[in-house]
Amino acid sequence: MSGNQGYKELTHFDEKGAARMVDISGKDDTVREAVARGEVMMRPATLELIEQGRVAKGDVLNVARVAGIMAAKETGRLVPMAHPITLTGVNVDFRLKKPDRVEIQARVRTTGKTGVEMEALTAVSVAGLTIYDMCKAVDREMVIGRVRLVRKTGGKSGTFEREDEEPWDM
């Protein structure tokens, strides 16, 4: 972009194009929730090892669940313009999709002045990285992908729902 074109639409830039953290002090507290999803593609044999609990490093999905929860709580330290916020709930869940995929979903909740989309996306990403880390000895060709926001509620902007999918019950 040349000059300051386009910066008015991007809230993390001031009118001169400099990065900034958005001031949320004047916003009202509301109940907010975000659901994000992603996946790890792998060889069918790797998925079988996960399903049968035979990965040498331990219970892949339980470790990835804890990693995702921990990551959601650390988002404000990891993403430069994300606010550190108090989370009231974090759930991370998985679906094994034969022959070669683990789907990951995170649901994050808070009551506050800013949303939890980044926390949900971070939880999914780190859960995927943890699956990769725990299985890399048997499958270095895994691919982490399709990380996306599925739904968010609360706040001034209201509800966002991805048209082609719904959150799982958790």
Secondary structure, 3 states (H helix, E strand, C coil): CCCCCCCCCCCCECCCCCECCCCCCCCCCEEEEEEEEEEEECCHHHHHHHHHCCCCCCCHHHHHHHHHHHHHHHHHHHCCCCCCCCCCEEEEEEEEECCCEEEEEEEEEEEECCCCHHHHHHHHHHHHHHHHHHHCCCCCCCEEEEEEEEEEECCCCCCEECCCCCCCCC
